[in-house]
Amino acid sequence: MIVFSSIKTKHFYQSRAMNKRREEAILKQLEACDFLTTEQAMKLVGGSAATIRRAFIRLAETNLARRVHGGLRRLPVGGDGSLPFVMRERWFEDEKARLAARAIEFFPKGGVAFIHGGSTTLKLTQHIRSGTIITDSINVCGSFMQRFSSGGGPEILLPGGTLDLRGDALYGPRTEAALREYRADVVFFSARGMDEEGLLDTSDTLVATVRLMMRNASLRVMLADHSKFRKFGLTQMAPWENVDVLVTSDHPENRPWFETIKNHGVKIVFA
């Protein structure tokens, strides 16, 4: 019985991991094509029609996509081209967790850190127990609340401003005015994408916040999963010269980028 239980448990986790990889691939394809039929998904990720339909149902139930007649449709993007935080949070979760575990090495014990809201930087909250955190993210605050609801934890400073409900980020004149008053040992941030000159994002309004964090931090650490190297955005967040450390994964397809980035004086750390 013990052997049977062990095999059954192993099969369960393998199946769940496979489902997760399928769903990530489906969401990434939806970002590019907006609509995906069952047959197209079968060719993309494998599996039977029933398996794909179950994946579609899970994605719709968790509000990551919308089921329509004949297939699955991407949720509508915002006017600035941004995707909902709840969708981005599900992509490459394990990789993002590894990036955060490595990036936290740059946070001095008891220090002060800016954490710019994002699905990757959110993972940092699992590694911080003390110090002071200044963030523009409601989800970052919520994660700390869950961990330290009975007491303890870091001091959290949340500037005022307008909340972008889709992107989980405070922005606007009040946010910028508050951030001008703070200084930090390190800033952790991500971006929508990148090119040879620097970091890219979707909105001039939203990038103003992270630019202030970068300006007022002694060390600037970017976290980027492997997909960021193939994404582009409407506006430049910052040139590579304004980045001190890039924490990423050593994917072979991205290696041509690494020398270009290093030539701008960026230290690359692989997780």
N, C-alpha and C positions, 0 to 999 in steps of 0.2 A: 504493500500500500504506500509506503514511503517513497519508493522508487517511482511509482505511478504518479503520485502527487507532484514530485519534483519535475518529471517530464512534462506534466500538464501545465505546471506553472511556467516552465521555460517556454513552452509553445505559446502561452498566453502573451508573454512579454515580447516574443519575437513577432507575433501577429500584430500587437499594438504598435511596435516600432515600424513595421511595414506599412500599416495604415497611415501612420504619421508622415512617413516619407511620401506616400502617394498624395496625401492632402497638401503637403508643401509644394509638390510639383504641380498639382492642379492649380493652386493659388498663383504660383509664379506664371503659369501659362495664361491664366485669366488676366493678369496684369498687362500682358502683351496683346491679347486678342479679344478681351471683353466677354466672349461667349464660347462655351465649350460643350459639344455634344457628348453623349455617352460613348459613342463609337470613337470619337477623337481622344477621349480620356483613356479608353482601353488601349489604344495604340501608344499613347504617351507614357502611361505608367504600368501597363499590364493589368491582369486580373479580368474576371468575368464581368458581364453586364450587371449582375446582381451586386458584385463587390463595388463597382463604380457607383451604382445608385446609392448604396449605403454610405459611401464617402460623400456623395453630394448631399445626402440628408444630414450627415454630421456637420458639414460645413455650413449648411443653411440654418441648422438649429443653434449653432454657436455664433450666428450673425456675421460669418466671414464671407458669405456669398449668398446669392439669391437663386432658388430653384425656379425655373420657368419651364414651359412646355418644350420638351426636346433636349433639355440639358441644364446647364448652370451658367448664371450670369454674374459678372463682377459687380460688387457694390459700387454705386456712383462715387466718383472722386469729387473732392472739393473744387472750388473755382480756381484754386492755385495748383491743382494737379496732385494734391496730397492724398494719401490713402489713409483710411481709418486706423487708429492705433491698435484697435482690437484685431485687425487683420495682420498688421505687421508683427504683432507680438507672437503670433504662432509660427512665423517663419524661422527656421534654423535655430530652434530653441536651445538645443544641446550645444551648438557651436557658440551661440551668444553667451551661454553660461561659462564656457571655457575662456572666452575672451575676457569676461568680467573677472574671473578668478585670477587671470594673469595681470590684468590692468590694476587691480587693487594693490599690487605691490608698490605702486607709485603714490599711494596715499599714506603719508606719515602718521604714525600712531598719535591719536589725539589732535590731529591737524584739522585744517579747514579746507573743504572741497566744494566747488561748484559741481553740480550734476545737472547737465542739460537733459531735458526729458527725451526719452526714446526707448524703443523696445529692447535695445542692447544695454544701454546704461541702466535700465531698471534692474538688471541682474546684479549690479554692484551692491544693491541694498542687502543682499544675502550675506555679504562679507564685512559689513561695517557695524561695529558695536559701540563706538565712541567717537569723540570729535564733534565737529560742527559741519552740517550739510546745508548749503544754500542751493535751492532748486526751484525751477519753474514748472515742475511736474506734480500734478495731483496724484498720479499713480506711484511715484516715488514716495511721497508722504504716506499714502495708504499702505504701501509695503512695510514701511517702518512701523506704522501703527499696529499692523498685524503681528509683527515680530515682538514688539515691546509694549503690548497693551497692558501688561502687569507691572511695568516700570522699567527704568534703565534706558539704554540706548543713546544715540547721539542727539545733540541739539539740532533741531530742524528750523531753518528760516525760509519762509515762503513769501516772496515779494507779492505785492498787489498787482492789479492789472486785469486784463480781459482774458478769459480762458477759451482757447480753441478746443471745443468739445471733441472734434474729430482727431486732432493730433496730440491731445494731452499736453498743452504748453501754454503758459501765461505769456502775454505779449502786450505791447502798447506803451504809451508814455509813462504810465505809473510803474510798470515793470522795469523799464529802462532807468527811470529815476532812482528806484530803490537799488538796483544792481550797481549803479555808479558809486554807491557809498561803501560797497563791500570789497574786500581783498581776500584772496585764498591761496593756499599752497599749491593747489592743483585744480584743473578743470577737466572733467570727463565729458566727452561729447561724441556724437556721431554726425552723419550727414546723409543726404539723399543719394549722393553719388560723388564722382570725382572725375577729373580729367588731368592732363599733363600739367596744368597750371595750378590746380588747387581743388578745393572742396565745393560741391554744388548742392543747392537745395531748391525748394519749390516756391519760396515767397520772400521778397525783400522785407516784408513786415516781420516775419517770424525769425529771420536770421539776425536781426538787430540784437536780439536777446543773447544769443550765443556769442556774437562778436564782442559784446561787453564782458561776458564771462571770460573769454579768451584774453581780452586786454588786461583784465584785473587779476589774472592768475599767474603765479610764478612758473608753473609747469603746465603745458597744454597736451593732453593725452586724448587721442582719437581712437575709438573702437569701431572696427569695420568688419562685418562678416564678408565672406568671399564674393557675395553677389554685388556688393557696392562698387566693385571695379568695372562693372558693365552697365552702370546706371548713370543717367545724366539729369540735370535739373535746369530750371529756368534762370537761376541767379547764382553768382559766386558767393559762397559763404566766407571763404578766406583763402589766401594763397598758401602753398605748401610751406613757405618760409615762416608762417605763423603757427606751424604744428611742430612740437618737439618730439613726440612719440606716437607711432602708429602701432596699435595692437590688432593683429589680424591673424588669419590662418594661411598656412603655406600651401595654397592650391596651385598646382602646376600651371593652370591656365592663366594665372595672374602674375607669374614670375617676371614676364617682361616689364611689368609696371614697377617692380621693386627697385631696380637700379635707377629709374627715372626719379622716383620719390626720394631715394637716398641722396641723389645728387642735389636735392634741395635742402639737405641738412637734416632730414628727418631720420630718427632712429626707429627701425622696424623691429618689433618684438613679436615672435610667433607663439601662438597658444596651441 
